[in-house]
Each structure stands twice: as structure tokens, then as C-alpha cells.
Amino acid sequence: MTKLRILAVGVGGQGILLFSRVLGETCLNEGLPVAMSEVHGMAQRGGVVETNIVLGWKSPLISEGEADVLVGLEPVETLRALPRCRRDTVIISSTDPVVPQIVKDGLATYPELEPALAKLRETFDRVYLFPGEKLAKEAGTSRALNMVVLGALAGSGLLPLSKEAFLNSLRKLVKPKYIEANEKAFEAGFNVIK
Amino acid sequence: MHPIVEAAKGEKLLLLGNEAIVRGALEGGLRVAAAYPGTPSSEIGNLLFQIERDLPGLYFEFSTNEKVAMEVAAAAAASGLRSLTCMKHVGLNVAADALMTLAYIGVRGGMVIITADDPSCHSSQNEQDNRLYARFSGLPMLEPTTPDEARRMTAYAFELSEKLELPVILRTTTRVSHARAVVDTDELPDYSQPVKGRFEKDPRRWVPVPAVARVRHQVLLEKIREATVLADGSSWNRILGEGDFGIITSGVAVNYVLDALEELGLEGKVKVLVLGFTHPHPTGLLANFLKGIETCLVVEELEPFLEEAARLVAQERGLSTNILGKATGHLPRLYEFTPGLVKGALIRALGLEEQKPERPDLSWVPELPPRPPTLCPGCPHRETYLVVKEVLEELGEAENTIYPTDIGCYTLGLLPPIQMADYLICMGSSVGSSCGFSVATDQRIVSFIGDSTFFHAGLSPLASAVYNKHRFTLVIMDNETTAMTGHQPVPSQELRWPGLEDRPRIDLEAVVKALGVPQVVTINPYRKEEAKAAVKPILASNELGVIISKAPCILFRGRAKK
């Protein structure tokens, strides 16, 4: 039986809930025992958001050092979640930043990404980094960043789920007029890793 | 039709705990439901609000507060219909007056009271453990561990409630309400026709004057004894595994315990008592369980509710089982648990050696900017704060002013650069505390409350302020919705969800004037100079005044219609 703990992190508004819905429905359709924990409420727009997704485990929460896969929709959020990882945790992350308001107001600084991402690659065994927002834009809309990242997770082969299975639930859950762009975004993510 | 209603028996759905509760309530024949929104319970009301339009046999309303909602559900149950009310943990404080005596008069139709607790205060002002309300009121309580259990327990709660003629408390926490998992489905009853109950008069039952209340208290104690027998034999309470070491656990912590045992290779080698029917405490079952083991670790979030029950049972029966938990420092009484925390406690209690996974060196991670919650770009609340702030600065009063605040998005006025939130207790406390500050200090007082919170708990303290001649300015931030919890309706709103167009509208300014407030003005906060001129006399005066700042929530404006 597949046993896997996937931690997905990002910023409110990036579509992490849809990311986890599509992943969850795909697991459901393919008979994988899935459970997840979502964060709702209290002005999440622009705040830190995460979804814990577990396959084969009962606890819908991932503690320090427990994540098998870390999926990041934003690079600073990926860095923030590293204490939940081990050396062998697979890291899949977009590198396009979402600069917080507090930085724009001059009250905090956004770190230099390049050296941090280089250290990230050095520290962990399997790290996949890609410009998710850019790939989404090329697919038709930067709002499909969540599907780029989902495509990358699918392309990593970590889950016993076919590409077609993901696409089926994507088509079910995404509004009809956005399906095409989202499919393309998924493909772009899938190919960036495969 | 919503998929949660459409799903036929046996179909599997991926549902939030809160959605599973709604499915379970429908499977259990729910007829009347009422709620005031509050995270982490909000999706229950939102979903009922959505599906009610498609189901003639179901009534749902957003009531103005939790006490009203509980009274609506109680009367429906007294009329023989199955009813439900749901709220966040602190909402039950508002409804507690109804709860404590409802336990005396009881119900005829099944009634379920859902309280969604919030350990770690993810979106709350405290992390009170509402299981103590079950002990306080004497009512039976069920605690699900997963969304599917939440569904099945909700349906069962109606049966239990009718059997005992008492409302049943279903207690979840954030990690059950907001967990999403695979949920089974059972048959739904026919909802195609409206169903009415009938209230049978019986003053000796339904009117708790002292002579009746004294009898009903006795009845309640008898029912608690009856319910204890049911809890002892309930299939929600079950023993897994064998051994000298025992664990008693409930709620979401059950999952953490079972995963930890699997990871430690101890599945089946430790005796686990999983409790779902937790009040009245299954004392017979607890006694038998404790008799067979040497040491017992109690794993539950927040208060030592089961731990104290276990100690009491051990003392009563003369058992020498070593009971570990919060009293012994194995587990904290603070915040929600995590799987890692529970595993650590188990390792310590069992005297095992901890195998720490190899942690990479993360000292190179740079300082990361925080992302505190903020008011949305373009939010009208920010404009209102600026109007008031600038006028008070012009009057030289900004530093001498106390800003009592209230519960809503606008509580974020706490943060820089606004910093206009100085004191908060609970829903409506902006108004009541302003009354107190006005007699206790010579400082100027300007308090803030939202439209929904005003209808919830602001009307009666404002009447008190008028009558007692208190001096402060109350700003009602009328954004035409209950924004923070997902844009639920408010009686004063002009913008409406489809289907609510025919509801009457209660005019806020007319209400405030009718209460006798001497100065009232309505402003549009986006028209800054006009607004500043309009509020200046009120902010400068030493009399009670109300400013209604009217501008719809920008997110709601995009979703609703006029």
C-alpha cells in the first residue's frame, strides 16, 4: 500500500485548495486512501497557507521531519517549510516569488533567492525547481500556477497515479472555460520534471 | 442540485468534516436547522444555506446569534422535528443560557448541537474546551475522529437524542471539521415535501418555573444514568489491541495515536480505548479497561476531561493503575496536538529510545519575511479607520483615545499602520466595554463594530448606553455582510445572495435612531473629505454618537447583487 505524506505550501490566493482538491479527487477515483487537512478562515488572502495530504496514514497532519514530499507554490514558503523535511524528502517548488505586503511597505526584506536555492539543492537529495508562474503564463494564465505544480508532482512519479487520472479530475473540478489553460499548465509542469 | 445531496447510497465522496456532518444530518432526517457562522463551524451553515433552496423538506436559517439559533432548533425539536444548530466553541457561550435549561426541558424530535472547537486558536480569541459544557449541562456528547465518523455520528445523534429526549452535543475540532477525507454515503430520506411538526402543550414539561425545574433536574439526573449505560455499551467506544500498557484517547488524537503505534511497530501490542461517546463518561467501560492494565496514558487535546474521569473511576473502584497524561506532564494542556508530539509522549511513557530521523542542517536558511493577515487591497474598513484617525489627529485627540474593537475582519485594525484596536473580549464587547471606559476614565472613546456583530450582540449594550447616558462614539462598519466567515447574510444588507431578494431589510440608521442615540450619521468612507466633515462634530462631542460607515465588502460586491 502506498504510504506518503505530502506537504503543500503557498500563499493565500495561489489556488492551493484547488490543487489539493484535484489531487484528493484523483486519489479517491483511483481508490487510494487519502486524507488531508486544510486551513480556512481568518483573512488568508496573502497569508501563509498549507495543505497536509496523507496517503495510507490516518493523521491528516504532518509534523517536523515527517514530510515525504514538499510541494511549494512559492519559494519563500518552500524554505519556511523545510523543518518539516528530512534529507530524503523530495522537494518540488516554483521559484517565482510572491512579495508580501509587509516587504512592499518596507517593514521586512525578501531574501535573495539564488544563493538560498543553491543551498537547497545541495542539502536535499531530490530537488525540482522551476518558474511555475512563468510556465502558467505561457499556458494561458498565471492563475494556473497551481496546476503547473500539480503537473510536476504527477510527473515526479512519486504517486501511483496516471497522468490521465489527474486530468480527469482536473476537468471535473475546473470551470469549463478555464479547462484548456489548466490542462496546458498541468502538461508544462509534468514535462518540466518527467 | 448540490453533489452532496445528489450522491446515491454507497457513493464515495471526498468531503470536509463539516460537509460530512451535513450529509450525516440529511441521512438522519434533519428538518430544521439554524446557525450563526463562526470558524471552524462555518461550512456547515454555508452548505445548509446552499442546499435548502433545492429541498422543500428542509428549513435552514442564519439567525442573528447562536442563542437565537439554538432556540429555533429547540422549538422545532419540541414540536417533534429533527433539528440542528451549529456554532464555533465561543458561540456556545452565547447560547449557554438556552443550553443549560434546555437540558432540563429536553426535546421530542432529535436535536443535535454542533460545537466546533479551535485548539491553538487558529481563528478564535480563546481555545476553551467545550467538552466541559457536556459535563456542565449534563448532556450526552459524541466526538468524531474523522469526516466519515462525523457523518455517521451525526445521523446516530438524532436517534440517541430521541431515545433520551435530550439534545446531543457533537463536538469537533478544527482538525476534524477541516479535514478532508473519503466519506461513505447512506440513503437520504425524501426531502421533496415540506414537513410540519406539532407542539403538544404540557406546561409541567416545557415551562421551567421553579416547581417544574426542580422536577426536571431530577429527570435530567436519571437520564444521565440511563445515558451512562448507553455509553458503556456504545460501539463508538471500542478497544483495540492487547497488553499491560493502555491508552485512552478521543477526537483527532485517535489518529495520531494509531499512526504512532504503527510507526513504532507496536500495533496490537498496546491496549487502546478509543472513545467516541465521551459524555456521560462510560464509567463501567473505563473501570474494566483500567483493571486490565498497569499503566495508562490519556491522549486528548486541551483539558484533562477523560483523564480526570479515569482518575475518578480508579479512585472509586480502588484501582491502582498508573494514569499518565497532563497531570504527570506527559502531554500539554495547551494548543492542538501534532502526530510528532503524541509519538514523543508515547515514547516517553513507554520508556522507549527515540529514533530521530536525520535532520539536514538548515542554518543557511535566510530570515524569511512573515505574511501576517491583512485587510484586502481596497477594503472599506481601511478607509473608515483613516477617516476617523485623521479627524482625531486634527482634534488633537488621537493619543487620548481608547479604541475598543470587536470580532470581524476589522479586528486587523490592530496592526500597523492603523493600530486602532485597544480592547476586545468577545462578540459585542466593543459597545459594552465602551460604557465601562466612559465611566472609569476621562479618555475619549471610539469603538468599532461590524454590521453582523452589531445585530449579534451590539443592540442591547447600545440601548444600555443610551439609557445610562454613556459618552462614546460607536462606528458601525457596515460592509453589508458577515465577511470574515464567508459572506453570510445580514438583516441590514442591500446586496443579496440570489433567493434572498424578497427578505425585508432592517435599516441600521433607523434602528440606531429608534434606540434614542442623540447623534447619528451615515458616511461613505471612500469619499474621504465629505466623510471627515460629517463625523467631526460627533468625534468632538462628549455625548454618545454613532457613525455608520457604509460600503460593501469588495469581495462580496463581486459575488452578490443588488
Chai-1 contact restraints between the chains, C-beta under 6 A:
chainA,res_idxA,chainB,res_idxB,connection_type,confidence,min_distance_angstrom,max_distance_angstrom,comment,restraint_id
A,G24,B,L14,contact,1.0,0.0,6.0,A-B,restraint_1
A,E25,B,L14,contact,1.0,0.0,6.0,A-B,restraint_2
A,L28,B,L14,contact,1.0,0.0,6.0,A-B,restraint_3
A,L28,B,V182,contact,1.0,0.0,6.0,A-B,restraint_4
A,A35,B,A181,contact,1.0,0.0,6.0,A-B,restraint_5
A,M36,B,R180,contact,1.0,0.0,6.0,A-B,restraint_6
A,S37,B,R175,contact,1.0,0.0,6.0,A-B,restraint_7
A,S37,B,A179,contact,1.0,0.0,6.0,A-B,restraint_8
A,E38,B,H178,contact,1.0,0.0,6.0,A-B,restraint_9
A,H40,B,H178,contact,1.0,0.0,6.0,A-B,restraint_10
A,G41,B,T39,contact,1.0,0.0,6.0,A-B,restraint_11
A,G41,B,S123,contact,1.0,0.0,6.0,A-B,restraint_12
A,M42,B,S123,contact,1.0,0.0,6.0,A-B,restraint_13
A,M42,B,P373,contact,1.0,0.0,6.0,A-B,restraint_14
A,A43,B,P373,contact,1.0,0.0,6.0,A-B,restraint_15
A,R45,B,C376,contact,1.0,0.0,6.0,A-B,restraint_16
A,G47,B,R371,contact,1.0,0.0,6.0,A-B,restraint_17
A,G47,B,P373,contact,1.0,0.0,6.0,A-B,restraint_18
A,V48,B,R371,contact,1.0,0.0,6.0,A-B,restraint_19
A,W57,B,D259,contact,1.0,0.0,6.0,A-B,restraint_20
A,K58,B,N255,contact,1.0,0.0,6.0,A-B,restraint_21
A,K58,B,L258,contact,1.0,0.0,6.0,A-B,restraint_22
A,K58,B,D259,contact,1.0,0.0,6.0,A-B,restraint_23
A,S59,B,N255,contact,1.0,0.0,6.0,A-B,restraint_24
A,S59,B,Y256,contact,1.0,0.0,6.0,A-B,restraint_25
A,S59,B,D259,contact,1.0,0.0,6.0,A-B,restraint_26
A,S59,B,P339,contact,1.0,0.0,6.0,A-B,restraint_27
A,P60,B,A179,contact,1.0,0.0,6.0,A-B,restraint_28
A,L61,B,T338,contact,1.0,0.0,6.0,A-B,restraint_29
A,L61,B,P339,contact,1.0,0.0,6.0,A-B,restraint_30
A,S63,B,T338,contact,1.0,0.0,6.0,A-B,restraint_31
A,S63,B,P339,contact,1.0,0.0,6.0,A-B,restraint_32
A,S63,B,G340,contact,1.0,0.0,6.0,A-B,restraint_33
A,E64,B,G340,contact,1.0,0.0,6.0,A-B,restraint_34
A,G65,B,P357,contact,1.0,0.0,6.0,A-B,restraint_35
A,G65,B,R359,contact,1.0,0.0,6.0,A-B,restraint_36
A,V76,B,L368,contact,1.0,0.0,6.0,A-B,restraint_37
A,L79,B,V365,contact,1.0,0.0,6.0,A-B,restraint_38
A,R80,B,L368,contact,1.0,0.0,6.0,A-B,restraint_39
A,L82,B,L362,contact,1.0,0.0,6.0,A-B,restraint_40
A,R86,B,P357,contact,1.0,0.0,6.0,A-B,restraint_41
A,R87,B,E358,contact,1.0,0.0,6.0,A-B,restraint_42
A,R87,B,P360,contact,1.0,0.0,6.0,A-B,restraint_43
A,P100,B,P369,contact,1.0,0.0,6.0,A-B,restraint_44
A,P100,B,R371,contact,1.0,0.0,6.0,A-B,restraint_45
A,Q101,B,T374,contact,1.0,0.0,6.0,A-B,restraint_46
A,I102,B,P369,contact,1.0,0.0,6.0,A-B,restraint_47
A,V103,B,P369,contact,1.0,0.0,6.0,A-B,restraint_48
A,A108,B,P369,contact,1.0,0.0,6.0,A-B,restraint_49
A,Y110,B,P369,contact,1.0,0.0,6.0,A-B,restraint_50
A,P111,B,P366,contact,1.0,0.0,6.0,A-B,restraint_51
A,A116,B,P366,contact,1.0,0.0,6.0,A-B,restraint_52
A,K119,B,W364,contact,1.0,0.0,6.0,A-B,restraint_53
A,T123,B,P360,contact,1.0,0.0,6.0,A-B,restraint_54
